[in-house]
Structure formats: structure tokens, C-alpha cells
């Protein structure tokens, strides 16, 4: 499932469709955590599951697409119910749950890139990326460079690699900024941060004037 070498020297080879992922039950029955990627389908995420070594395995294609999805789902708040073989959205971040009551395929596990099949995966991945503040956009490189990862070369990019990198970057953001906090605590932290930013902006305008370019792209937070 992890298709560990899709980048021959001449550039990336087209990924072949992954037939097991076409089974509607694959997301709840497919294997996770059986190899070197530390993961349990059950329970909330653990700090061990979110280590930089784990993130490195994601971008190096040493984990399956399902394992990447499953880890992100757990961090978003979905909880697996063994009895019903389903994902419970009770603990999902409120704004994300409004849009995705069921966990979306953020990678494109079928590896079929026609518009009608791939569009939902593409859109959900984009929604995840938009929830990352600009200050955390480069977290992946910052945390994985000490482990020897320098990023992908443009010529070797595939949709699968791009989405894995985006998921790993979100997971690092989650680990550093959201992990261990309740939604109420996160909202209070956000309120205090906005107050501090407003004070800093007022001070900047007083010193530099209103024409200074200090624009930041909007963030659509999951909570």
C-alpha cells in the first residue's frame, strides 16, 4: 500500500490504482500499525505516534496511505468504534465536523486521479492546509531537516507525495499547537493571541503608519 518507490531517475512514474482502497470497508478494516509505522486505530493520538521519526516515514513513503489518513483522523478527533466498525465524530473539532461528519480521505487512497474520483480528497486536503497558520507553514522542513530530509525535488512530485507532506506538516502543527488542549482552552488561547496581535499591530501602525505591508493570509481553523 505504501508504494515505497515511485520516483525513478527520469521523474515520477504514474501511481497505479490501489484496488483494496476501493472497498468501502477499507478505512476500518485495512491494516495499520503492522509494520514500522507506530499506530493504533483505537483511542486518541499519542505523542509517540506524532514523533518526527513518524513524520519522516510519512514523507519517505514508509507508511501506507491508510496509516497517514488514520493518524490525521485521530488528531482531528474521530474515534474508532470496534463494535460498529465506524468512526465516531463526537470529539472532532467543531468547525471541521460541520463539514466532515465522516473522516475524509485526505490522501486519495485509491490513487485514481480523475476529477470525479479524486476531487473530494483534493478538497479535504486543501481544507486541512488552510487551517494551518502562516507561522506554521514551514514546520515540516524545520523539524525534519535535522533528520536529513531536505524536501522533495520538483521533478519527483506526485499528488500522493504532495498530500503526504501537507498531512505531515499539519500533524506537526497539531502536535506543537493543539495536542493536549480542549476546544475551550484553544479558543481562549486564540483570544489572547488575537489581543496580543492587535496590540502589536496598533504599536506598529503608530510607529510606521498604516501603509506598511503586514498582511497575512486568512486561516480557517478546525476549532
C-alpha contacts under 8 A as a table, 3 or more apart, distances in Angstrom:
res1	aa1	res2	aa2	distance
1	X	18	X	7.23
1	X	64	X	5.27
1	X	65	X	6.80
2	X	61	X	5.79
2	X	62	X	6.31
2	X	63	X	5.57
2	X	64	X	4.07
2	X	65	X	6.22
3	X	6	X	6.63
3	X	61	X	6.93
3	X	64	X	7.84
4	X	60	X	7.55
4	X	61	X	5.17
4	X	62	X	6.25
5	X	8	X	7.47
5	X	61	X	7.72
6	X	12	X	5.69
6	X	13	X	5.59
6	X	14	X	7.54
6	X	15	X	6.93
7	X	10	X	7.71
7	X	11	X	5.57
7	X	12	X	4.09
7	X	13	X	5.99
7	X	156	X	5.85
8	X	11	X	5.56
8	X	12	X	5.95
8	X	13	X	6.79
9	X	12	X	7.91
11	X	155	X	5.67
11	X	156	X	5.23
12	X	155	X	7.18
12	X	156	X	5.06
12	X	157	X	6.79
12	X	158	X	6.76
15	X	111	X	6.56
16	X	111	X	6.57
16	X	112	X	7.74
17	X	110	X	5.62
17	X	111	X	4.82
17	X	112	X	5.55
18	X	21	X	5.95
18	X	22	X	7.46
18	X	109	X	6.93
18	X	110	X	4.94
18	X	111	X	5.99
19	X	22	X	5.45
19	X	23	X	7.66
19	X	110	X	6.56
20	X	23	X	5.73
20	X	26	X	6.71
20	X	110	X	7.82
21	X	24	X	7.47
21	X	26	X	5.55
21	X	27	X	7.61
21	X	109	X	5.86
21	X	110	X	5.19
22	X	26	X	7.30
22	X	110	X	6.08
23	X	26	X	5.28
24	X	27	X	7.24
25	X	28	X	5.55
25	X	29	X	5.92
25	X	30	X	7.69
26	X	29	X	5.07
26	X	30	X	4.77
27	X	30	X	5.87
27	X	66	X	6.79
27	X	70	X	7.98
28	X	85	X	6.00
28	X	86	X	6.56
28	X	87	X	7.94
29	X	85	X	7.93
30	X	66	X	7.36
31	X	34	X	6.59
31	X	66	X	7.95
32	X	35	X	7.89
32	X	39	X	6.48
32	X	40	X	6.84
32	X	41	X	6.96
32	X	64	X	7.84
32	X	66	X	7.07
32	X	67	X	5.52
33	X	36	X	7.08
33	X	37	X	5.48
33	X	38	X	5.34
33	X	39	X	4.53
33	X	40	X	6.02
33	X	67	X	7.27
34	X	37	X	7.34
35	X	38	X	7.73
36	X	62	X	7.90
36	X	63	X	7.80
37	X	54	X	6.69
37	X	57	X	7.29
37	X	62	X	7.47
37	X	63	X	5.94
37	X	67	X	7.91
38	X	48	X	7.57
38	X	49	X	5.77
38	X	54	X	7.37
39	X	49	X	6.04
39	X	67	X	7.35
39	X	71	X	7.28
40	X	43	X	7.48
41	X	70	X	6.76
41	X	71	X	8.00
41	X	80	X	6.54
42	X	79	X	6.88
42	X	80	X	5.57
42	X	81	X	7.71
43	X	74	X	7.66
43	X	79	X	6.22
43	X	80	X	7.01
44	X	74	X	5.78
44	X	75	X	7.14
44	X	77	X	7.43
44	X	79	X	6.92
45	X	49	X	6.56
45	X	50	X	7.62
45	X	71	X	7.08
45	X	74	X	5.73
45	X	75	X	5.94
46	X	49	X	5.25
46	X	50	X	6.65
47	X	50	X	5.05
47	X	51	X	6.45
47	X	175	X	7.71
48	X	51	X	5.41
49	X	54	X	6.52
49	X	71	X	7.74
50	X	54	X	6.20
50	X	55	X	7.06
50	X	171	X	7.08
50	X	172	X	7.35
50	X	175	X	6.72
51	X	54	X	5.22
51	X	55	X	6.54
52	X	55	X	4.90
52	X	56	X	6.11
52	X	143	X	6.80
52	X	144	X	6.62
53	X	56	X	5.04
53	X	57	X	6.36
54	X	57	X	5.11
54	X	58	X	6.45
55	X	58	X	5.07
55	X	59	X	6.57
55	X	144	X	7.79
55	X	168	X	5.62
55	X	171	X	8.00
55	X	172	X	7.91
56	X	59	X	5.37
56	X	60	X	6.04
56	X	144	X	6.65
56	X	147	X	7.90
56	X	149	X	7.52
57	X	60	X	5.06
57	X	61	X	6.02
57	X	62	X	4.68
57	X	63	X	5.94
58	X	61	X	5.32
58	X	62	X	5.96
58	X	63	X	5.52
58	X	64	X	7.98
58	X	68	X	6.84
58	X	164	X	6.29
58	X	165	X	7.47
58	X	168	X	6.77
59	X	62	X	7.57
59	X	161	X	6.73
59	X	164	X	5.89
59	X	165	X	5.65
59	X	168	X	7.30
61	X	64	X	7.11
61	X	161	X	7.84
63	X	67	X	6.22
63	X	68	X	6.97
64	X	67	X	5.10
64	X	68	X	6.50
65	X	68	X	5.23
65	X	69	X	6.28
65	X	107	X	6.45
65	X	108	X	7.85
65	X	109	X	5.79
66	X	69	X	5.04
66	X	70	X	5.93
66	X	109	X	6.87
67	X	70	X	5.02
67	X	71	X	6.19
68	X	71	X	5.38
68	X	72	X	6.37
68	X	107	X	7.88
68	X	164	X	7.37
68	X	167	X	7.50
69	X	72	X	5.26
69	X	73	X	6.02
69	X	105	X	6.54
69	X	106	X	6.25
69	X	107	X	6.89
70	X	73	X	5.01
70	X	74	X	6.22
71	X	74	X	5.22
71	X	75	X	6.35
72	X	75	X	5.04
72	X	76	X	6.14
72	X	167	X	7.19
72	X	171	X	6.78
73	X	76	X	5.08
73	X	77	X	6.42
73	X	78	X	5.50
73	X	79	X	7.98
73	X	103	X	6.23
74	X	77	X	5.14
74	X	78	X	5.14
74	X	79	X	6.27
75	X	78	X	7.39
75	X	171	X	7.65
75	X	174	X	7.38
75	X	179	X	7.94
76	X	92	X	5.46
76	X	93	X	6.19
76	X	96	X	7.91
77	X	89	X	6.68
77	X	90	X	7.53
77	X	91	X	4.78
77	X	92	X	3.82
77	X	93	X	6.33
78	X	87	X	5.88
78	X	88	X	5.48
78	X	89	X	4.81
78	X	90	X	7.08
78	X	91	X	6.23
78	X	92	X	5.51
78	X	103	X	7.12
79	X	87	X	5.44
79	X	88	X	5.05
79	X	89	X	6.68
79	X	90	X	7.85
79	X	91	X	7.46
80	X	85	X	7.14
80	X	86	X	5.93
80	X	87	X	4.55
80	X	88	X	6.09
81	X	84	X	5.69
81	X	85	X	5.54
81	X	86	X	5.41
81	X	87	X	6.04
81	X	88	X	6.67
82	X	85	X	4.88
82	X	86	X	7.08
87	X	102	X	6.93
87	X	103	X	7.23
88	X	91	X	7.78
88	X	102	X	7.79
89	X	92	X	5.17
89	X	97	X	6.83
89	X	101	X	5.99
89	X	102	X	6.76
92	X	96	X	6.93
92	X	97	X	5.70
93	X	96	X	5.47
93	X	97	X	6.03
93	X	183	X	7.26
93	X	222	X	5.62
93	X	223	X	4.88
94	X	97	X	5.10
94	X	98	X	6.34
94	X	222	X	6.85
94	X	223	X	5.37
95	X	98	X	5.32
95	X	99	X	6.95
95	X	221	X	7.43
95	X	222	X	5.16
95	X	223	X	5.27
96	X	99	X	5.45
96	X	100	X	5.89
96	X	101	X	7.88
96	X	222	X	5.00
96	X	223	X	6.95
97	X	100	X	4.83
97	X	101	X	4.86
97	X	102	X	7.82
98	X	101	X	6.32
100	X	103	X	6.22
100	X	104	X	6.77
104	X	120	X	7.76
104	X	121	X	6.83
104	X	124	X	6.54
105	X	108	X	5.84
105	X	109	X	6.90
105	X	120	X	7.70
105	X	121	X	5.29
105	X	124	X	7.40
106	X	121	X	5.04
106	X	122	X	7.00
106	X	124	X	5.82
106	X	125	X	4.95
106	X	163	X	7.26
106	X	167	X	7.76
107	X	121	X	6.22
107	X	122	X	7.68
107	X	125	X	7.20
107	X	160	X	6.30
107	X	163	X	5.65
107	X	164	X	6.70
108	X	111	X	5.47
108	X	112	X	7.34
108	X	113	X	7.98
108	X	118	X	6.36
108	X	121	X	5.45
108	X	122	X	7.58
108	X	160	X	7.24
111	X	160	X	7.76
112	X	117	X	6.51
112	X	118	X	6.46
113	X	117	X	6.53
113	X	118	X	5.10
114	X	117	X	5.53
114	X	118	X	5.82
114	X	119	X	7.87
115	X	118	X	5.32
115	X	119	X	5.30
116	X	119	X	6.02
117	X	120	X	7.27
118	X	121	X	5.46
118	X	122	X	6.23
119	X	122	X	5.08
119	X	123	X	6.10
120	X	123	X	5.20
120	X	124	X	6.15
121	X	124	X	5.26
121	X	125	X	6.12
122	X	125	X	5.23
122	X	126	X	6.20
123	X	126	X	5.06
123	X	127	X	6.21
124	X	127	X	4.99
124	X	128	X	6.31
125	X	128	X	5.07
125	X	129	X	6.32
125	X	163	X	6.86
125	X	166	X	7.66
125	X	167	X	7.65
126	X	129	X	5.05
126	X	130	X	6.20
127	X	130	X	5.14
127	X	131	X	6.58
127	X	220	X	7.83
128	X	131	X	5.38
128	X	132	X	7.28
128	X	167	X	7.73
128	X	170	X	7.20
129	X	132	X	5.63
129	X	166	X	6.56
129	X	167	X	7.86
129	X	170	X	6.88
130	X	133	X	7.67
130	X	219	X	5.76
130	X	220	X	5.71
130	X	221	X	7.57
131	X	219	X	5.39
131	X	220	X	4.69
131	X	221	X	4.47
131	X	222	X	6.14
132	X	136	X	6.31
132	X	137	X	6.47
132	X	170	X	6.60
132	X	173	X	7.01
132	X	219	X	6.56
132	X	220	X	7.80
132	X	221	X	7.22
133	X	136	X	5.50
133	X	137	X	6.59
133	X	219	X	5.81
134	X	137	X	5.17
134	X	216	X	7.21
134	X	217	X	7.14
134	X	219	X	7.92
135	X	138	X	7.43
136	X	139	X	5.32
136	X	173	X	6.26
137	X	140	X	7.75
137	X	169	X	7.26
138	X	141	X	5.81
138	X	142	X	6.41
138	X	169	X	7.58
139	X	142	X	5.07
139	X	143	X	6.03
139	X	169	X	5.99
139	X	172	X	6.63
139	X	173	X	6.96
140	X	143	X	5.46
140	X	144	X	5.94
140	X	165	X	7.57
140	X	168	X	6.88
140	X	169	X	4.91
140	X	172	X	6.99
141	X	144	X	5.27
141	X	145	X	5.45
141	X	149	X	7.50
141	X	150	X	6.93
141	X	151	X	6.90
142	X	145	X	5.81
142	X	146	X	7.76
143	X	146	X	6.66
143	X	147	X	7.86
144	X	147	X	5.15
144	X	148	X	6.69
144	X	149	X	5.52
144	X	150	X	7.67
145	X	148	X	5.11
145	X	149	X	4.89
145	X	150	X	5.77
146	X	149	X	7.33
152	X	156	X	6.62
152	X	157	X	6.59
153	X	156	X	5.47
153	X	157	X	6.72
154	X	157	X	5.51
157	X	161	X	6.13
157	X	162	X	6.53
158	X	161	X	5.23
158	X	162	X	6.16
159	X	162	X	5.14
159	X	163	X	6.14
160	X	163	X	5.37
160	X	164	X	6.13
161	X	164	X	5.05
161	X	165	X	6.17
162	X	165	X	5.26
162	X	166	X	6.29
163	X	166	X	4.94
163	X	167	X	6.04
164	X	167	X	5.09
164	X	168	X	6.07
165	X	168	X	5.07
165	X	169	X	6.06
166	X	169	X	5.06
166	X	170	X	6.23
167	X	170	X	5.09
167	X	171	X	6.13
168	X	171	X	4.96
168	X	172	X	6.29
169	X	172	X	5.23
169	X	173	X	6.32
170	X	173	X	4.94
170	X	174	X	6.03
171	X	174	X	4.91
171	X	175	X	6.05
172	X	175	X	4.98
172	X	176	X	6.07
173	X	176	X	5.21
173	X	177	X	5.78
173	X	178	X	7.39
174	X	177	X	5.36
174	X	178	X	4.79
174	X	179	X	5.76
175	X	178	X	6.06
175	X	179	X	4.98
176	X	179	X	6.75
178	X	181	X	5.88
178	X	186	X	7.10
181	X	185	X	5.88
181	X	186	X	6.23
182	X	185	X	5.11
182	X	186	X	6.22
183	X	186	X	5.02
183	X	187	X	6.15
183	X	223	X	6.55
184	X	187	X	5.16
184	X	188	X	6.29
185	X	188	X	5.11
185	X	189	X	6.17
186	X	189	X	5.03
186	X	190	X	6.08
186	X	223	X	7.88
187	X	190	X	4.94
187	X	191	X	6.16
187	X	223	X	7.69
188	X	191	X	5.01
188	X	192	X	6.25
189	X	192	X	5.19
189	X	193	X	6.06
190	X	193	X	5.01
190	X	194	X	6.11
191	X	194	X	5.21
191	X	195	X	6.26
192	X	195	X	5.09
192	X	196	X	6.23
193	X	196	X	5.08
193	X	197	X	6.08
194	X	197	X	4.96
194	X	198	X	5.99
195	X	198	X	5.09
195	X	199	X	6.25
196	X	199	X	5.16
196	X	200	X	6.18
197	X	200	X	4.99
197	X	201	X	5.99
198	X	201	X	5.02
198	X	202	X	6.08
199	X	202	X	5.14
199	X	203	X	6.24
200	X	203	X	5.10
200	X	204	X	6.13
201	X	204	X	4.93
201	X	205	X	6.13
202	X	205	X	5.22
202	X	206	X	6.20
203	X	206	X	5.08
203	X	207	X	6.30
204	X	207	X	5.12
204	X	208	X	5.77
204	X	209	X	7.29
205	X	208	X	5.13
205	X	209	X	4.44
205	X	210	X	5.29
205	X	212	X	7.76
206	X	209	X	5.83
208	X	211	X	7.77
208	X	212	X	6.60
209	X	212	X	6.42
